[in-house]
Amino acid sequence: MSAAAVPPRPPLVMLDSRMAWLRAWRRGESHWMALVFWAEDDGHRRYVVERWVTADQVAEIPGEDYRHIPVLHAPLDD
């Protein structure tokens, strides 16, 4: 696979006190939502958490490229 065919890495955002990857934006009935994911470790196993959070819960990180984040247009019940 050529380097041109590799999709860009999802950009990082700050979510509470952790870093997460931003996967998509979606407009809810009253506010924007962000689909984020991050890795958790409970001491026995590692797993990925994926969750919709409100846009005001995430903060951009300087130097990350947010231009390629898709905006989903399907309705979201919030």
PDB file of N, CA, C and O in Angstrom:
ATOM      1  N   MET A   1       0.856  -1.173   0.000  1.00  0.00           N
ATOM      2  CA  MET A   1       0.000   0.000   0.000  1.00  0.00           C
ATOM      3  C   MET A   1       0.899   1.232   0.000  1.00  0.00           C
ATOM      4  O   MET A   1       1.840   1.330   0.788  1.00  0.00           O
ATOM      5  N   SER A   2       0.602   2.150  -0.877  1.00  0.00           N
ATOM      6  CA  SER A   2       1.410   3.354  -0.947  1.00  0.00           C
ATOM      7  C   SER A   2       1.053   4.301   0.194  1.00  0.00           C
ATOM      8  O   SER A   2      -0.024   4.206   0.783  1.00  0.00           O
ATOM      9  N   ALA A   3       1.964   5.205   0.494  1.00  0.00           N
ATOM     10  CA  ALA A   3       1.724   6.173   1.573  1.00  0.00           C
ATOM     11  C   ALA A   3       0.530   7.059   1.267  1.00  0.00           C
ATOM     12  O   ALA A   3      -0.150   7.519   2.185  1.00  0.00           O
ATOM     13  N   ALA A   4       0.263   7.304  -0.011  1.00  0.00           N
ATOM     14  CA  ALA A   4      -0.877   8.146  -0.394  1.00  0.00           C
ATOM     15  C   ALA A   4      -2.202   7.448  -0.100  1.00  0.00           C
ATOM     16  O   ALA A   4      -3.217   8.118   0.093  1.00  0.00           O
ATOM     17  N   ALA A   5      -2.213   6.109  -0.063  1.00  0.00           N
ATOM     18  CA  ALA A   5      -3.448   5.363   0.170  1.00  0.00           C
ATOM     19  C   ALA A   5      -3.766   5.187   1.652  1.00  0.00           C
ATOM     20  O   ALA A   5      -4.878   4.791   2.000  1.00  0.00           O
ATOM     21  N   VAL A   6      -2.824   5.469   2.509  1.00  0.00           N
ATOM     22  CA  VAL A   6      -3.034   5.305   3.949  1.00  0.00           C
ATOM     23  C   VAL A   6      -3.844   6.492   4.469  1.00  0.00           C
ATOM     24  O   VAL A   6      -3.440   7.641   4.291  1.00  0.00           O
ATOM     25  N   PRO A   7      -4.988   6.225   5.114  1.00  0.00           N
ATOM     26  CA  PRO A   7      -5.773   7.350   5.632  1.00  0.00           C
ATOM     27  C   PRO A   7      -5.033   8.038   6.774  1.00  0.00           C
ATOM     28  O   PRO A   7      -4.217   7.417   7.453  1.00  0.00           O
ATOM     29  N   PRO A   8      -5.318   9.316   6.982  1.00  0.00           N
ATOM     30  CA  PRO A   8      -4.633  10.022   8.056  1.00  0.00           C
ATOM     31  C   PRO A   8      -5.014   9.448   9.416  1.00  0.00           C
ATOM     32  O   PRO A   8      -6.123   8.947   9.597  1.00  0.00           O
ATOM     33  N   ARG A   9      -4.093   9.522  10.362  1.00  0.00           N
ATOM     34  CA  ARG A   9      -4.340   9.077  11.729  1.00  0.00           C
ATOM     35  C   ARG A   9      -5.388   9.984  12.350  1.00  0.00           C
ATOM     36  O   ARG A   9      -5.347  11.198  12.147  1.00  0.00           O
ATOM     37  N   PRO A  10      -6.334   9.418  13.109  1.00  0.00           N
ATOM     38  CA  PRO A  10      -7.296  10.296  13.788  1.00  0.00           C
ATOM     39  C   PRO A  10      -6.554  11.242  14.731  1.00  0.00           C
ATOM     40  O   PRO A  10      -5.624  10.821  15.419  1.00  0.00           O
ATOM     41  N   PRO A  11      -6.946  12.494  14.769  1.00  0.00           N
ATOM     42  CA  PRO A  11      -6.237  13.433  15.636  1.00  0.00           C
ATOM     43  C   PRO A  11      -6.577  13.198  17.109  1.00  0.00           C
ATOM     44  O   PRO A  11      -7.643  12.685  17.450  1.00  0.00           O
ATOM     45  N   LEU A  12      -5.650  13.586  17.954  1.00  0.00           N
ATOM     46  CA  LEU A  12      -5.844  13.482  19.392  1.00  0.00           C
ATOM     47  C   LEU A  12      -6.595  14.695  19.923  1.00  0.00           C
ATOM     48  O   LEU A  12      -6.458  15.801  19.401  1.00  0.00           O
ATOM     49  N   VAL A  13      -7.381  14.480  20.956  1.00  0.00           N
ATOM     50  CA  VAL A  13      -8.048  15.548  21.705  1.00  0.00           C
ATOM     51  C   VAL A  13      -7.860  15.244  23.189  1.00  0.00           C
ATOM     52  O   VAL A  13      -7.534  14.119  23.567  1.00  0.00           O
ATOM     53  N   MET A  14      -8.066  16.244  24.007  1.00  0.00           N
ATOM     54  CA  MET A  14      -8.082  16.034  25.455  1.00  0.00           C
ATOM     55  C   MET A  14      -9.529  15.805  25.868  1.00  0.00           C
ATOM     56  O   MET A  14     -10.417  16.566  25.482  1.00  0.00           O
ATOM     57  N   LEU A  15      -9.762  14.772  26.640  1.00  0.00           N
ATOM     58  CA  LEU A  15     -11.075  14.434  27.174  1.00  0.00           C
ATOM     59  C   LEU A  15     -10.884  14.232  28.664  1.00  0.00           C
ATOM     60  O   LEU A  15     -10.266  13.256  29.089  1.00  0.00           O
ATOM     61  N   ASP A  16     -11.410  15.150  29.457  1.00  0.00           N
ATOM     62  CA  ASP A  16     -11.141  15.156  30.899  1.00  0.00           C
ATOM     63  C   ASP A  16      -9.633  15.214  31.086  1.00  0.00           C
ATOM     64  O   ASP A  16      -9.006  16.176  30.643  1.00  0.00           O
ATOM     65  N   SER A  17      -9.033  14.226  31.722  1.00  0.00           N
ATOM     66  CA  SER A  17      -7.589  14.269  31.959  1.00  0.00           C
ATOM     67  C   SER A  17      -6.845  13.255  31.085  1.00  0.00           C
ATOM     68  O   SER A  17      -5.689  12.940  31.364  1.00  0.00           O
ATOM     69  N   ARG A  18      -7.479  12.749  30.051  1.00  0.00           N
ATOM     70  CA  ARG A  18      -6.830  11.753  29.185  1.00  0.00           C
ATOM     71  C   ARG A  18      -6.833  12.234  27.748  1.00  0.00           C
ATOM     72  O   ARG A  18      -7.604  13.112  27.360  1.00  0.00           O
ATOM     73  N   MET A  19      -5.949  11.634  26.974  1.00  0.00           N
ATOM     74  CA  MET A  19      -5.956  11.874  25.531  1.00  0.00           C
ATOM     75  C   MET A  19      -6.836  10.818  24.886  1.00  0.00           C
ATOM     76  O   MET A  19      -6.870   9.669  25.327  1.00  0.00           O
ATOM     77  N   ALA A  20      -7.549  11.216  23.837  1.00  0.00           N
ATOM     78  CA  ALA A  20      -8.395  10.297  23.079  1.00  0.00           C
ATOM     79  C   ALA A  20      -8.271  10.659  21.613  1.00  0.00           C
ATOM     80  O   ALA A  20      -7.844  11.761  21.267  1.00  0.00           O
ATOM     81  N   TRP A  21      -8.646   9.723  20.754  1.00  0.00           N
ATOM     82  CA  TRP A  21      -8.671   9.994  19.320  1.00  0.00           C
ATOM     83  C   TRP A  21     -10.069  10.426  18.932  1.00  0.00           C
ATOM     84  O   TRP A  21     -11.058   9.855  19.392  1.00  0.00           O
ATOM     85  N   LEU A  22     -10.146  11.445  18.078  1.00  0.00           N
ATOM     86  CA  LEU A  22     -11.425  11.958  17.597  1.00  0.00           C
ATOM     87  C   LEU A  22     -11.773  11.254  16.299  1.00  0.00           C
ATOM     88  O   LEU A  22     -11.011  11.321  15.334  1.00  0.00           O
ATOM     89  N   ARG A  23     -12.914  10.581  16.262  1.00  0.00           N
ATOM     90  CA  ARG A  23     -13.303   9.787  15.104  1.00  0.00           C
ATOM     91  C   ARG A  23     -14.322  10.491  14.209  1.00  0.00           C
ATOM     92  O   ARG A  23     -14.238  10.371  12.986  1.00  0.00           O
ATOM     93  N   ALA A  24     -15.286  11.223  14.785  1.00  0.00           N
ATOM     94  CA  ALA A  24     -16.331  11.848  13.969  1.00  0.00           C
ATOM     95  C   ALA A  24     -17.063  12.917  14.784  1.00  0.00           C
ATOM     96  O   ALA A  24     -17.003  12.933  16.013  1.00  0.00           O
ATOM     97  N   TRP A  25     -17.751  13.804  14.073  1.00  0.00           N
ATOM     98  CA  TRP A  25     -18.665  14.784  14.664  1.00  0.00           C
ATOM     99  C   TRP A  25     -20.077  14.424  14.238  1.00  0.00           C
ATOM    100  O   TRP A  25     -20.283  13.850  13.169  1.00  0.00           O
ATOM    101  N   ARG A  26     -21.046  14.760  15.071  1.00  0.00           N
ATOM    102  CA  ARG A  26     -22.453  14.556  14.713  1.00  0.00           C
ATOM    103  C   ARG A  26     -23.279  15.617  15.432  1.00  0.00           C
ATOM    104  O   ARG A  26     -23.033  15.932  16.596  1.00  0.00           O
ATOM    105  N   ARG A  27     -24.259  16.161  14.720  1.00  0.00           N
ATOM    106  CA  ARG A  27     -25.143  17.163  15.309  1.00  0.00           C
ATOM    107  C   ARG A  27     -26.291  16.447  16.015  1.00  0.00           C
ATOM    108  O   ARG A  27     -27.050  15.719  15.374  1.00  0.00           O
ATOM    109  N   GLY A  28     -26.429  16.644  17.325  1.00  0.00           N
ATOM    110  CA  GLY A  28     -27.560  16.120  18.075  1.00  0.00           C
ATOM    111  C   GLY A  28     -28.710  17.110  17.996  1.00  0.00           C
ATOM    112  O   GLY A  28     -28.621  18.100  17.270  1.00  0.00           O
ATOM    113  N   GLU A  29     -29.769  16.866  18.717  1.00  0.00           N
ATOM    114  CA  GLU A  29     -30.913  17.775  18.687  1.00  0.00           C
ATOM    115  C   GLU A  29     -30.567  19.140  19.265  1.00  0.00           C
ATOM    116  O   GLU A  29     -31.067  20.161  18.792  1.00  0.00           O
ATOM    117  N   SER A  30     -29.715  19.163  20.282  1.00  0.00           N
ATOM    118  CA  SER A  30     -29.433  20.444  20.938  1.00  0.00           C
ATOM    119  C   SER A  30     -27.958  20.833  20.932  1.00  0.00           C
ATOM    120  O   SER A  30     -27.633  21.966  21.287  1.00  0.00           O
ATOM    121  N   HIS A  31     -27.064  19.944  20.544  1.00  0.00           N
ATOM    122  CA  HIS A  31     -25.640  20.272  20.571  1.00  0.00           C
ATOM    123  C   HIS A  31     -24.840  19.295  19.716  1.00  0.00           C
ATOM    124  O   HIS A  31     -25.341  18.240  19.328  1.00  0.00           O
ATOM    125  N   TRP A  32     -23.588  19.660  19.428  1.00  0.00           N
ATOM    126  CA  TRP A  32     -22.681  18.815  18.674  1.00  0.00           C
ATOM    127  C   TRP A  32     -22.137  17.722  19.576  1.00  0.00           C
ATOM    128  O   TRP A  32     -21.893  17.934  20.763  1.00  0.00           O
ATOM    129  N   MET A  33     -21.952  16.535  18.979  1.00  0.00           N
ATOM    130  CA  MET A  33     -21.381  15.397  19.687  1.00  0.00           C
ATOM    131  C   MET A  33     -20.083  14.994  18.997  1.00  0.00           C
ATOM    132  O   MET A  33     -19.925  15.190  17.792  1.00  0.00           O
ATOM    133  N   ALA A  34     -19.158  14.431  19.767  1.00  0.00           N
ATOM    134  CA  ALA A  34     -17.887  13.945  19.234  1.00  0.00           C
ATOM    135  C   ALA A  34     -17.770  12.459  19.547  1.00  0.00           C
ATOM    136  O   ALA A  34     -17.997  12.042  20.683  1.00  0.00           O
ATOM    137  N   LEU A  35     -17.418  11.659  18.543  1.00  0.00           N
ATOM    138  CA  LEU A  35     -17.164  10.238  18.761  1.00  0.00           C
ATOM    139  C   LEU A  35     -15.673  10.092  19.027  1.00  0.00           C
ATOM    140  O   LEU A  35     -14.849  10.385  18.161  1.00  0.00           O
ATOM    141  N   VAL A  36     -15.332   9.644  20.216  1.00  0.00           N
ATOM    142  CA  VAL A  36     -13.930   9.512  20.622  1.00  0.00           C
ATOM    143  C   VAL A  36     -13.668   8.071  21.045  1.00  0.00           C
ATOM    144  O   VAL A  36     -14.590   7.335  21.397  1.00  0.00           O
ATOM    145  N   PHE A  37     -12.398   7.682  21.005  1.00  0.00           N
ATOM    146  CA  PHE A  37     -12.017   6.371  21.531  1.00  0.00           C
ATOM    147  C   PHE A  37     -10.652   6.463  22.181  1.00  0.00           C
ATOM    148  O   PHE A  37      -9.830   7.305  21.819  1.00  0.00           O
ATOM    149  N   TRP A  38     -10.417   5.574  23.160  1.00  0.00           N
ATOM    150  CA  TRP A  38      -9.157   5.531  23.890  1.00  0.00           C
ATOM    151  C   TRP A  38      -8.955   4.127  24.439  1.00  0.00           C
ATOM    152  O   TRP A  38      -9.878   3.312  24.448  1.00  0.00           O
ATOM    153  N   ALA A  39      -7.732   3.852  24.898  1.00  0.00           N
ATOM    154  CA  ALA A  39      -7.401   2.539  25.453  1.00  0.00           C
ATOM    155  C   ALA A  39      -7.521   2.586  26.969  1.00  0.00           C
ATOM    156  O   ALA A  39      -7.134   3.569  27.601  1.00  0.00           O
ATOM    157  N   GLU A  40      -8.054   1.527  27.543  1.00  0.00           N
ATOM    158  CA  GLU A  40      -8.159   1.364  28.996  1.00  0.00           C
ATOM    159  C   GLU A  40      -7.371   0.121  29.386  1.00  0.00           C
ATOM    160  O   GLU A  40      -7.178  -0.784  28.574  1.00  0.00           O
ATOM    161  N   ASP A  41      -6.925   0.085  30.620  1.00  0.00           N
ATOM    162  CA  ASP A  41      -6.227  -1.073  31.164  1.00  0.00           C
ATOM    163  C   ASP A  41      -6.723  -1.269  32.587  1.00  0.00           C
ATOM    164  O   ASP A  41      -6.486  -0.423  33.449  1.00  0.00           O
ATOM    165  N   ASP A  42      -7.418  -2.389  32.843  1.00  0.00           N
ATOM    166  CA  ASP A  42      -7.952  -2.622  34.188  1.00  0.00           C
ATOM    167  C   ASP A  42      -7.031  -3.495  35.036  1.00  0.00           C
ATOM    168  O   ASP A  42      -7.434  -3.974  36.096  1.00  0.00           O
ATOM    169  N   GLY A  43      -5.797  -3.703  34.575  1.00  0.00           N
ATOM    170  CA  GLY A  43      -4.841  -4.519  35.298  1.00  0.00           C
ATOM    171  C   GLY A  43      -4.809  -5.966  34.830  1.00  0.00           C
ATOM    172  O   GLY A  43      -3.828  -6.671  35.065  1.00  0.00           O
ATOM    173  N   HIS A  44      -5.872  -6.414  34.171  1.00  0.00           N
ATOM    174  CA  HIS A  44      -5.935  -7.782  33.673  1.00  0.00           C
ATOM    175  C   HIS A  44      -5.971  -7.830  32.153  1.00  0.00           C
ATOM    176  O   HIS A  44      -5.524  -8.801  31.542  1.00  0.00           O
ATOM    177  N   ARG A  45      -6.501  -6.785  31.555  1.00  0.00           N
ATOM    178  CA  ARG A  45      -6.624  -6.758  30.099  1.00  0.00           C
ATOM    179  C   ARG A  45      -6.653  -5.315  29.625  1.00  0.00           C
ATOM    180  O   ARG A  45      -6.954  -4.393  30.383  1.00  0.00           O
ATOM    181  N   ARG A  46      -6.330  -5.148  28.345  1.00  0.00           N
ATOM    182  CA  ARG A  46      -6.426  -3.836  27.696  1.00  0.00           C
ATOM    183  C   ARG A  46      -7.589  -3.894  26.736  1.00  0.00           C
ATOM    184  O   ARG A  46      -7.817  -4.920  26.096  1.00  0.00           O
ATOM    185  N   TYR A  47      -8.328  -2.807  26.627  1.00  0.00           N
ATOM    186  CA  TYR A  47      -9.462  -2.756  25.723  1.00  0.00           C
ATOM    187  C   TYR A  47      -9.678  -1.329  25.260  1.00  0.00           C
ATOM    188  O   TYR A  47      -9.150  -0.383  25.846  1.00  0.00           O
ATOM    189  N   VAL A  48     -10.466  -1.185  24.197  1.00  0.00           N
ATOM    190  CA  VAL A  48     -10.746   0.130  23.621  1.00  0.00           C
ATOM    191  C   VAL A  48     -12.151   0.551  24.024  1.00  0.00           C
ATOM    192  O   VAL A  48     -13.096  -0.234  23.941  1.00  0.00           O
ATOM    193  N   VAL A  49     -12.277   1.793  24.460  1.00  0.00           N
ATOM    194  CA  VAL A  49     -13.568   2.385  24.804  1.00  0.00           C
ATOM    195  C   VAL A  49     -13.913   3.375  23.701  1.00  0.00           C
ATOM    196  O   VAL A  49     -13.095   4.222  23.341  1.00  0.00           O
ATOM    197  N   GLU A  50     -15.123   3.267  23.167  1.00  0.00           N
ATOM    198  CA  GLU A  50     -15.587   4.213  22.151  1.00  0.00           C
ATOM    199  C   GLU A  50     -16.884   4.817  22.669  1.00  0.00           C
ATOM    200  O   GLU A  50     -17.793   4.090  23.071  1.00  0.00           O
ATOM    201  N   ARG A  51     -16.976   6.147  22.661  1.00  0.00           N
ATOM    202  CA  ARG A  51     -18.115   6.800  23.283  1.00  0.00           C
ATOM    203  C   ARG A  51     -18.429   8.130  22.593  1.00  0.00           C
ATOM    204  O   ARG A  51     -17.531   8.842  22.143  1.00  0.00           O
ATOM    205  N   TRP A  52     -19.731   8.447  22.521  1.00  0.00           N
ATOM    206  CA  TRP A  52     -20.163   9.779  22.092  1.00  0.00           C
ATOM    207  C   TRP A  52     -20.135  10.686  23.306  1.00  0.00           C
ATOM    208  O   TRP A  52     -20.683  10.340  24.353  1.00  0.00           O
ATOM    209  N   VAL A  53     -19.505  11.839  23.178  1.00  0.00           N
ATOM    210  CA  VAL A  53     -19.474  12.843  24.243  1.00  0.00           C
ATOM    211  C   VAL A  53     -19.873  14.183  23.630  1.00  0.00           C
ATOM    212  O   VAL A  53     -19.816  14.345  22.411  1.00  0.00           O
ATOM    213  N   THR A  54     -20.269  15.129  24.449  1.00  0.00           N
ATOM    214  CA  THR A  54     -20.599  16.449  23.913  1.00  0.00           C
ATOM    215  C   THR A  54     -19.318  17.144  23.472  1.00  0.00           C
ATOM    216  O   THR A  54     -18.249  16.914  24.038  1.00  0.00           O
ATOM    217  N   ALA A  55     -19.433  17.982  22.470  1.00  0.00           N
ATOM    218  CA  ALA A  55     -18.264  18.658  21.905  1.00  0.00           C
ATOM    219  C   ALA A  55     -17.551  19.521  22.934  1.00  0.00           C
ATOM    220  O   ALA A  55     -16.338  19.711  22.840  1.00  0.00           O
ATOM    221  N   ASP A  56     -18.285  20.052  23.922  1.00  0.00           N
ATOM    222  CA  ASP A  56     -17.611  20.886  24.914  1.00  0.00           C
ATOM    223  C   ASP A  56     -16.795  20.067  25.913  1.00  0.00           C
ATOM    224  O   ASP A  56     -16.098  20.648  26.745  1.00  0.00           O
ATOM    225  N   GLN A  57     -16.861  18.741  25.856  1.00  0.00           N
ATOM    226  CA  GLN A  57     -16.045  17.888  26.720  1.00  0.00           C
ATOM    227  C   GLN A  57     -14.660  17.619  26.137  1.00  0.00           C
ATOM    228  O   GLN A  57     -13.780  17.121  26.840  1.00  0.00           O
ATOM    229  N   VAL A  58     -14.458  17.945  24.858  1.00  0.00           N
ATOM    230  CA  VAL A  58     -13.163  17.704  24.229  1.00  0.00           C
ATOM    231  C   VAL A  58     -12.475  19.029  23.937  1.00  0.00           C
ATOM    232  O   VAL A  58     -13.125  20.040  23.669  1.00  0.00           O
ATOM    233  N   ALA A  59     -11.156  19.003  23.993  1.00  0.00           N
ATOM    234  CA  ALA A  59     -10.357  20.192  23.689  1.00  0.00           C
ATOM    235  C   ALA A  59      -9.309  19.823  22.649  1.00  0.00           C
ATOM    236  O   ALA A  59      -8.664  18.779  22.744  1.00  0.00           O
ATOM    237  N   GLU A  60      -9.148  20.685  21.662  1.00  0.00           N
ATOM    238  CA  GLU A  60      -8.139  20.461  20.633  1.00  0.00           C
ATOM    239  C   GLU A  60      -6.750  20.517  21.245  1.00  0.00           C
ATOM    240  O   GLU A  60      -6.520  21.200  22.243  1.00  0.00           O
ATOM    241  N   ILE A  61      -5.828  19.788  20.629  1.00  0.00           N
ATOM    242  CA  ILE A  61      -4.423  19.778  21.036  1.00  0.00           C
ATOM    243  C   ILE A  61      -3.644  20.491  19.943  1.00  0.00           C
ATOM    244  O   ILE A  61      -3.766  20.127  18.774  1.00  0.00           O
ATOM    245  N   PRO A  62      -2.845  21.496  20.286  1.00  0.00           N
ATOM    246  CA  PRO A  62      -2.071  22.220  19.270  1.00  0.00           C
ATOM    247  C   PRO A  62      -1.203  21.259  18.451  1.00  0.00           C
ATOM    248  O   PRO A  62      -0.561  20.359  18.992  1.00  0.00           O
ATOM    249  N   GLY A  63      -1.203  21.477  17.136  1.00  0.00           N
ATOM    250  CA  GLY A  63      -0.390  20.670  16.229  1.00  0.00           C
ATOM    251  C   GLY A  63      -1.136  19.500  15.606  1.00  0.00           C
ATOM    252  O   GLY A  63      -0.622  18.886  14.671  1.00  0.00           O
ATOM    253  N   GLU A  64      -2.328  19.171  16.089  1.00  0.00           N
ATOM    254  CA  GLU A  64      -3.119  18.088  15.501  1.00  0.00           C
ATOM    255  C   GLU A  64      -3.902  18.625  14.308  1.00  0.00           C
ATOM    256  O   GLU A  64      -4.269  19.799  14.278  1.00  0.00           O
ATOM    257  N   ASP A  65      -4.156  17.762  13.326  1.00  0.00           N
ATOM    258  CA  ASP A  65      -4.851  18.145  12.092  1.00  0.00           C
ATOM    259  C   ASP A  65      -6.291  17.635  12.158  1.00  0.00           C
ATOM    260  O   ASP A  65      -6.522  16.427  12.095  1.00  0.00           O
ATOM    261  N   TYR A  66      -7.260  18.542  12.285  1.00  0.00           N
ATOM    262  CA  TYR A  66      -8.673  18.185  12.436  1.00  0.00           C
ATOM    263  C   TYR A  66      -9.461  18.332  11.129  1.00  0.00           C
ATOM    264  O   TYR A  66     -10.688  18.235  11.140  1.00  0.00           O
ATOM    265  N   ARG A  67      -8.778  18.564  10.011  1.00  0.00           N
ATOM    266  CA  ARG A  67      -9.468  18.822   8.745  1.00  0.00           C
ATOM    267  C   ARG A  67     -10.177  17.609   8.167  1.00  0.00           C
ATOM    268  O   ARG A  67     -11.120  17.775   7.393  1.00  0.00           O
ATOM    269  N   HIS A  68      -9.762  16.402   8.510  1.00  0.00           N
ATOM    270  CA  HIS A  68     -10.303  15.206   7.867  1.00  0.00           C
ATOM    271  C   HIS A  68     -11.325  14.466   8.720  1.00  0.00           C
ATOM    272  O   HIS A  68     -11.645  13.315   8.423  1.00  0.00           O
ATOM    273  N   ILE A  69     -11.842  15.087   9.760  1.00  0.00           N
ATOM    274  CA  ILE A  69     -12.818  14.427  10.623  1.00  0.00           C
ATOM    275  C   ILE A  69     -14.177  14.452   9.936  1.00  0.00           C
ATOM    276  O   ILE A  69     -14.674  15.527   9.601  1.00  0.00           O
ATOM    277  N   PRO A  70     -14.786  13.295   9.720  1.00  0.00           N
ATOM    278  CA  PRO A  70     -16.088  13.289   9.046  1.00  0.00           C
ATOM    279  C   PRO A  70     -17.192  13.842   9.940  1.00  0.00           C
ATOM    280  O   PRO A  70     -17.143  13.728  11.165  1.00  0.00           O
ATOM    281  N   VAL A  71     -18.185  14.443   9.296  1.00  0.00           N
ATOM    282  CA  VAL A  71     -19.396  14.892   9.981  1.00  0.00           C
ATOM    283  C   VAL A  71     -20.510  13.947   9.555  1.00  0.00           C
ATOM    284  O   VAL A  71     -20.860  13.879   8.377  1.00  0.00           O
ATOM    285  N   LEU A  72     -21.058  13.227  10.508  1.00  0.00           N
ATOM    286  CA  LEU A  72     -22.145  12.273  10.227  1.00  0.00           C
ATOM    287  C   LEU A  72     -23.458  13.014  10.250  1.00  0.00           C
ATOM    288  O   LEU A  72     -23.688  13.852  11.122  1.00  0.00           O
ATOM    289  N   HIS A  73     -24.322  12.714   9.299  1.00  0.00           N
ATOM    290  CA  HIS A  73     -25.589  13.455   9.178  1.00  0.00           C
ATOM    291  C   HIS A  73     -26.795  12.645   9.600  1.00  0.00           C
ATOM    292  O   HIS A  73     -27.914  13.152   9.529  1.00  0.00           O
ATOM    293  N   ALA A  74     -26.616  11.407  10.038  1.00  0.00           N
ATOM    294  CA  ALA A  74     -27.732  10.606  10.524  1.00  0.00           C
ATOM    295  C   ALA A  74     -28.211  11.181  11.847  1.00  0.00           C
ATOM    296  O   ALA A  74     -27.398  11.700  12.612  1.00  0.00           O
ATOM    297  N   PRO A  75     -29.511  11.106  12.144  1.00  0.00           N
ATOM    298  CA  PRO A  75     -30.007  11.664  13.401  1.00  0.00           C
ATOM    299  C   PRO A  75     -29.415  10.934  14.609  1.00  0.00           C
ATOM    300  O   PRO A  75     -29.138   9.735  14.565  1.00  0.00           O
ATOM    301  N   LEU A  76     -29.237  11.679  15.657  1.00  0.00           N
ATOM    302  CA  LEU A  76     -28.697  11.136  16.910  1.00  0.00           C
ATOM    303  C   LEU A  76     -29.653  11.522  18.029  1.00  0.00           C
ATOM    304  O   LEU A  76     -29.926  12.705  18.232  1.00  0.00           O
ATOM    305  N   ASP A  77     -30.146  10.565  18.732  1.00  0.00           N
ATOM    306  CA  ASP A  77     -31.029  10.857  19.875  1.00  0.00           C
ATOM    307  C   ASP A  77     -30.158  11.223  21.053  1.00  0.00           C
ATOM    308  O   ASP A  77     -29.329  10.422  21.485  1.00  0.00           O
ATOM    309  N   ASP A  78     -30.335  12.442  21.588  1.00  0.00           N
ATOM    310  CA  ASP A  78     -29.560  12.831  22.759  1.00  0.00           C
ATOM    311  C   ASP A  78     -30.438  13.351  23.842  1.00  0.00           C
ATOM    312  O   ASP A  78     -29.947  13.726  24.907  1.00  0.00           O
TER     313      ASP A  78
END
